[in-house]
Amino acid sequence: MTTASSQDWISQFREIYEQAVQRFEQGRRGPEQVVGREALAFLDSIGTSAQELYDFVEDWVEDGEPDFEAVAAMTDVRRTYFLTVQEGKRSDTMIPSAALPSGYAKMGGYRWLPRIIAKARAKLRGELAPDIMFGCGADRPFLRSVNMEPAEFLRTVWHAGMDDRLILDAVQKKVATSSTSATPAG
């Protein structure tokens, strides 16, 4: 496998993903069993991990989402952040679940928004503890309700930096312009 700077990283990632799906469907469980050892260096070079890939594969096989395109889009945002902002150096920090805002916390009337913002920031930096997933089964309904794709939300958080107001403004704008206007979770 080639390095993360290769133009065809996405095709390598797709191959690894599809093999992981096959292994999961064969009854293998756990990142070590589903993501082949040969893939670890490549995943590391793009700023992701076997655990992250495993979580996406597990949700795809069991829930039918997120699809590969959504996974690749999220991975591309993380990869770009990793290679540009972090200059290919992993963070030494891990954010435990207990450090995240509660799923009941609200911002601008939107329940879940403070938590998903914290998860997105940790995802961008590669700091999510193994038991936390950005784009999980609780994140996806929230993102649908505000008419945002997971990768779009990651980019929004990246560009907003630590300014939560910019993120809230972007969410409110998406809700206001959507044809099926969402209401804040309550």
C-alpha positions as CSV (number, residue, x, y, z in Angstrom):
1,M,0.0,0.0,0.0
2,T,1.2,3.5,-0.7
3,T,1.3,6.6,1.5
4,A,-1.5,9.0,2.4
5,S,-0.2,11.5,-0.2
6,S,-1.1,9.2,-3.0
7,Q,-3.8,10.5,-5.3
8,D,-5.6,7.1,-5.1
9,W,-5.9,6.9,-1.3
10,I,-9.7,6.7,-1.8
11,S,-9.4,3.5,-3.9
12,Q,-7.2,1.9,-1.3
13,F,-9.6,3.0,1.5
14,R,-12.5,1.5,-0.5
15,E,-10.7,-1.8,-0.9
16,I,-10.0,-2.0,2.9
17,Y,-13.5,-1.0,3.7
18,E,-15.1,-3.6,1.4
19,Q,-12.8,-6.3,2.9
20,A,-13.8,-5.2,6.3
21,V,-17.5,-5.4,5.4
22,Q,-17.0,-9.0,4.1
23,R,-15.2,-10.1,7.3
24,F,-17.9,-8.6,9.4
25,E,-20.6,-10.3,7.4
26,Q,-18.7,-13.6,7.9
27,G,-19.2,-13.2,11.6
28,R,-15.9,-11.7,12.6
29,R,-16.1,-9.1,15.3
30,G,-13.7,-6.5,16.7
31,P,-11.4,-4.1,14.9
32,E,-8.5,-6.6,14.9
33,Q,-10.6,-9.3,13.3
34,V,-12.4,-7.1,10.7
35,V,-9.6,-4.7,9.7
36,G,-6.7,-6.6,8.3
37,R,-3.3,-6.1,9.8
38,E,-2.0,-5.1,6.3
39,A,-4.3,-2.1,6.4
40,L,-3.2,-0.6,9.7
41,A,-0.2,1.4,8.3
42,F,-2.3,2.8,5.6
43,L,-5.1,3.8,8.0
44,D,-2.5,5.4,10.2
45,S,-1.1,7.4,7.3
46,I,-4.5,9.0,6.6
47,G,-5.2,9.8,10.3
48,T,-7.8,7.1,11.0
49,S,-7.8,3.9,13.0
50,A,-9.0,0.3,12.8
51,Q,-11.6,1.2,15.5
52,E,-13.1,4.0,13.5
53,L,-13.3,1.9,10.4
54,Y,-14.8,-1.0,12.4
55,D,-17.5,1.3,13.8
56,F,-18.5,2.5,10.3
57,V,-18.6,-1.1,9.0
58,E,-20.6,-2.4,12.0
59,D,-23.2,0.4,11.5
60,W,-23.4,-0.2,7.8
61,V,-23.9,-3.9,8.1
62,E,-26.3,-3.7,11.1
63,D,-28.2,-0.4,10.3
64,G,-27.6,0.2,6.6
65,E,-25.9,3.5,7.2
66,P,-23.6,5.4,6.8
67,D,-22.8,4.3,3.2
68,F,-19.3,4.2,1.9
69,E,-19.6,7.6,0.3
70,A,-20.5,9.2,3.6
71,V,-17.7,7.3,5.4
72,A,-15.2,8.4,2.7
73,A,-16.3,12.0,2.9
74,M,-15.9,12.0,6.7
75,T,-12.5,10.3,6.3
76,D,-11.4,12.8,3.7
77,V,-12.1,15.7,6.1
78,R,-10.2,14.0,8.9
79,R,-7.4,13.1,6.5
80,T,-7.1,16.6,5.2
81,Y,-7.1,18.0,8.7
82,F,-4.5,15.4,9.8
83,L,-2.2,16.2,6.9
84,T,-2.5,20.0,6.9
85,V,-3.3,21.2,10.4
86,Q,-1.6,18.4,12.3
87,E,1.1,17.9,9.7
88,G,0.7,14.1,9.8
89,K,1.3,14.0,13.6
90,R,-1.2,12.2,15.8
91,S,-2.5,13.9,19.0
92,D,-1.5,12.3,22.3
93,T,-4.8,13.2,23.8
94,M,-7.9,11.0,24.1
95,I,-11.3,12.5,24.9
96,P,-13.3,10.0,27.1
97,S,-17.1,9.8,26.8
98,A,-17.5,11.3,30.2
99,A,-15.7,14.5,29.1
100,L,-18.3,15.1,26.4
101,P,-21.4,17.2,27.0
102,S,-24.6,15.2,27.8
103,G,-26.8,14.2,24.9
104,Y,-29.5,16.3,26.6
105,A,-27.4,19.5,26.6
106,K,-28.9,22.2,24.3
107,M,-27.5,25.0,22.3
108,G,-29.9,27.4,20.5
109,G,-32.7,25.1,21.4
110,Y,-31.0,22.1,19.7
111,R,-30.6,19.1,21.9
112,W,-27.4,17.1,21.0
113,L,-25.7,20.0,19.4
114,P,-23.1,20.6,22.2
115,R,-22.2,16.9,22.2
116,I,-21.9,16.6,18.5
117,I,-19.7,19.7,18.3
118,A,-17.4,18.3,20.9
119,K,-17.3,14.9,19.1
120,A,-16.6,16.6,15.8
121,R,-13.7,18.6,17.3
122,A,-12.2,15.4,18.7
123,K,-12.8,13.5,15.4
124,L,-10.9,16.2,13.5
125,R,-8.0,15.9,15.9
126,G,-8.1,12.1,16.1
127,E,-8.8,12.3,19.8
128,L,-12.0,10.2,20.2
129,A,-11.7,7.4,22.7
130,P,-12.4,4.0,21.2
131,D,-15.9,3.8,22.7
132,I,-17.0,7.1,20.9
133,M,-17.9,7.4,17.3
134,F,-18.6,10.6,15.3
135,G,-21.4,9.8,12.9
136,C,-23.0,7.2,15.2
137,G,-26.6,6.1,15.3
138,A,-27.4,9.1,17.6
139,D,-25.5,11.7,15.5
140,R,-27.1,10.7,12.2
141,P,-30.7,11.5,13.1
142,F,-29.6,14.9,14.6
143,L,-27.7,15.7,11.4
144,R,-30.7,14.7,9.2
145,S,-32.9,16.9,11.4
146,V,-30.7,20.0,10.6
147,N,-30.2,19.0,6.9
148,M,-26.5,18.4,7.2
149,E,-24.2,15.6,6.1
150,P,-21.7,14.4,8.6
151,A,-18.7,15.6,6.5
152,E,-20.4,18.9,6.0
153,F,-20.8,19.3,9.8
154,L,-17.1,18.3,10.3
155,R,-16.0,21.0,7.8
156,T,-18.3,23.5,9.5
157,V,-16.7,22.8,12.9
158,W,-13.2,22.9,11.5
159,H,-13.8,26.3,9.9
160,A,-15.5,27.7,13.0
161,G,-12.6,26.8,15.2
162,M,-13.7,27.2,18.8
163,D,-16.5,29.7,18.0
164,D,-19.7,27.7,18.8
165,R,-21.8,30.6,17.6
166,L,-20.6,30.2,14.0
167,I,-21.6,26.5,14.2
168,L,-25.0,27.3,15.6
169,D,-25.5,30.0,12.9
170,A,-24.6,27.4,10.2
171,V,-27.0,24.9,11.6
172,Q,-29.8,27.5,11.8
173,K,-29.1,28.6,8.2
174,K,-29.3,25.0,7.0
175,V,-32.6,24.4,8.9
176,A,-34.1,27.7,7.5
177,T,-33.2,26.8,3.9
178,S,-34.3,23.2,4.0
179,S,-37.5,22.3,2.3
180,T,-38.5,20.2,5.3
181,S,-37.7,22.6,8.0
182,A,-36.6,20.9,11.2
183,T,-37.5,22.1,14.6
184,P,-35.1,22.1,17.6
185,A,-35.1,18.8,19.5
186,G,-36.9,19.3,22.6
